[in-house]
Amino acid sequence: MQTLDSINQTLTSHDAVMLYFSAPTCNVCYALKPKLTKAITEHFPTFIIESIDISEKPEIASHFSVFAIPTVLIFFQGREFLRKSRHMSVGEVIEDIRRPYNLMVEN
């Protein structure tokens, strides 16, 4: 079961984590999620991806100050690196994280 503690544990135990906030009523979320998940997995194999349904877990969304969907949060070594909400493209997210991810993996 997904809890704030389990999310925080994931953030502290993995170097690269994406949190994807969505809701079942969000058509954009539904269309974007499989494309973004596939691209992240292909380009950055060590990424851990957590999907959070804000209708089921509003306390997690609130903790991360997520008030719009879809929202993507990218964490490197437990620190928030990137936050994208609503209007984003898969290519834009990939390009924004490529360099820091590659630097982190090389070290």
C-alpha positions, 0 to 999 in steps of 0.5 A: 500500500502506498503511503507517504512513508513508503514514498519517502523511503523510495526517495531516500533509497534510490538515486533517480525517482519520478513521481507521477500525480494523476487522477482517473478523471484526467484525460491528459493524465491517461494519455501522457502516463504510458508515453512518459513511463515508456520514455523514462524506462527506455532512456534512464533504466535505473529510474524508479517510477511511482504513480500517485492517484490524488483522488485516493492519496490527497495527503501525498499530493498535499505533502508535495504541494501538488495541486494540478494534474498531471504533475511530474516530480523528478528527484535525484538523490532525494532532492527535487530536481524538476517539477512539471505540471499540466502542459508538458511534452515527453521530449521536454521532460527527457531533455530536462533530465538527460544531462543530470541523470547521465552525470549521476550514473557516471559517478 
